[in-house]
Amino acid sequence: MTYDVVVVGGGPAGSLTSMFLKRAGKHVLLIDKATFPRDKICGDAQGRKLAASLKDLGIYEDYTKLPNVAIWGIRMSSPNGTQIDMDLIDRQTGTPGYVTRRQDLDNYLFQTAKEKFHVETKEGVAITDILFDDNGAITELQCQNVETKETFSLAAKLYVGADGANSIFAQKLDLSVPPEHFIVGLRAYYKNVEGLSDKIEIHLLKNLVPGYFWIFPLPNKEANVGLGMIIKDKKEKGINLVQELKDSVAKDPLFVERFKEAELDGEIKAWSLPLSSHHRKNYGPNYVLVGDAASLIDPLSGEGVGTSSISARHASKVLVEALDKNEITEGFLKNYDKNLWDEIGKEVKADYRIQRLGAKFPFLLNRLMEKASKNPEFRKKFEQLLPYAEGKDKIGKWSFIAQLFK
Ligand SMILES: Cc1cc2nc3c(=O)[nH]c(=O)nc-3n(C[C@H](O)[C@H](O)[C@H](O)COP(=O)(O)OP(=O)(O)OC[C@H]3O[C@@H](n4cnc5c(N)ncnc54)[C@H](O)[C@@H]3O)c2cc1C
């Protein structure tokens, strides 16, 4: 057994975990079935949570130089079409969000792990099975080279499942996510979109709430355009999401002019989003799960890269302690779950409540946007609630929502 830790999955969760582990002097192997750069279906928006992890690792500056658009605010519309523009981040003192294609972001993180942090990596290697002993500890990973089909096995002191929404770790551990905590999302790239700005756009279209339609600006008048909806709601409402996306850009009065000359670039693709409103077990005797494999996507915003980075930080810290103290036990690794949820739990709970409120009472969303468009004081409070806002954690969300009834 030569490795301290084998990390499976080289997306943001896995690449960041491996960098934190390597920085602490651990012998780590990072494996992915893909060869980088590879695409990942996503809205491509990143906020202050990822920024904090990248600053911690000293790799923030180079990240901001990737092809991107810096984001300072949000344009939002309600189901009845009331639209408002909000500045969320102080342009003098704040850290902007960015829209960076995941193909570029993930390649940057993977190559940085490999070249700057000297993490040992294997690309084009899929984990095809995980073997466990009678106590539920992993004994080996069975691997296959995707190209040559050559098979081999790997063992380590500790394992990290960072293998995304369809995680083989979660499957083997029987950790399913109920359909009310799963979103299906579509992503399309469009060229030549009019009216893009330095704001991300979230449109709460009538058929989708509490899901939404988004337009996230990329350089050169390109945009990441997509929508997401909770799988249970989608089934109940019988919505065809591809048609909904095509109809929205072609017919919705808010977008029709802006997409008149626009061109779909590539295919419309779908992927799933396991939400943190379902607190999935994320540790065992000698392993932890991070990122989507641990079901950590925010139930309101759909932001998962930021929480992936938070889980990477907490997981690596506990794994390093476990190795240093020779405490490789389920009881010790449970500290990861505790530390992670101490940090994200309050926000997840509040965001889930707001998501449910929007689903039950969609008229409230119209009221919210109308009131925010007319009342600057109310709008300030509303701005603090939004994904990527600087003061998001500081506000009592429920007392604010109650003002809608006044
Ligand atoms: C439509 C959509 C829109 C989204 N929009 C946003 C957004 O705008 N902002 C945001 O923050 N989040 C967004 N998310 C969520 C975000 O994409 C995820 O939370 C994020 O990718 C999680 O990162 P990860 O590293 O856990 O998983 P991933 O990025 O999925 O990486 C997992 C890696 O594991 C590898 N892998 C999988 N199985 C195996 C195996 N058996 N063996 C070896 N390797 C394996 C894969 O090749 C992959 O590289 C969106 C998601 C979707 C679906």
The ligand as a Gaussian input file, in Angstrom:
#p B3LYP/6-31G(d) Opt

LIG

0 1
 C      -27.146000      21.752000     -15.500000
 C      -26.295000      22.066000     -14.306000
 C      -25.993000      23.396000     -13.997000
 C      -25.170000      23.699000     -12.900000
 N      -24.815000      25.009000     -12.683000
 C      -23.945000      25.305000     -11.700000
 C      -23.411000      26.620000     -11.566000
 O      -23.660000      27.514000     -12.390000
 N      -22.575000      26.869000     -10.530000
 C      -22.217000      25.898000      -9.650000
 O      -21.464000      26.181000      -8.708000
 N      -22.684000      24.622000      -9.768000
 C      -23.507000      24.297000     -10.780000
 N      -23.910000      23.000000     -10.957000
 C      -23.416000      21.964000     -10.025000
 C      -21.966000      21.595000     -10.341000
 O      -21.819000      21.295000     -11.710000
 C      -21.516000      20.421000      -9.482000
 O      -21.892000      20.656000      -8.161000
 C      -20.004000      20.207000      -9.550000
 O      -19.609000      19.801000     -10.833000
 C      -19.551000      19.154000      -8.536000
 O      -18.190000      18.898000      -8.699000
 P      -17.610000      17.444000      -8.367000
 O      -16.131000      17.581000      -8.468000
 O      -18.228000      16.912000      -7.149000
 O      -18.159000      16.512000      -9.548000
 P      -17.853000      16.541000     -11.100000
 O      -17.504000      17.889000     -11.553000
 O      -18.998000      15.862000     -11.753000
 O      -16.554000      15.619000     -11.248000
 C      -16.629000      14.236000     -11.033000
 C      -15.469000      13.595000     -11.782000
 O      -15.448000      12.198000     -11.453000
 C      -15.118000      11.455000     -12.603000
 N      -15.681000      10.115000     -12.428000
 C      -16.977000       9.784000     -12.301000
 N      -17.107000       8.452000     -12.128000
 C      -15.853000       7.935000     -12.146000
 C      -15.339000       6.617000     -12.041000
 N      -16.156000       5.552000     -11.871000
 N      -14.016000       6.446000     -12.111000
 C      -13.167000       7.497000     -12.291000
 N      -13.614000       8.774000     -12.403000
 C      -14.936000       8.995000     -12.323000
 C      -15.783000      12.225000     -13.747000
 O      -15.147000      11.958000     -14.991000
 C      -15.588000      13.679000     -13.289000
 O      -14.437000      14.276000     -13.853000
 C      -24.712000      22.658000     -12.060000
 C      -25.012000      21.325000     -12.366000
 C      -25.784000      21.033000     -13.484000
 C      -26.076000      19.590000     -13.817000

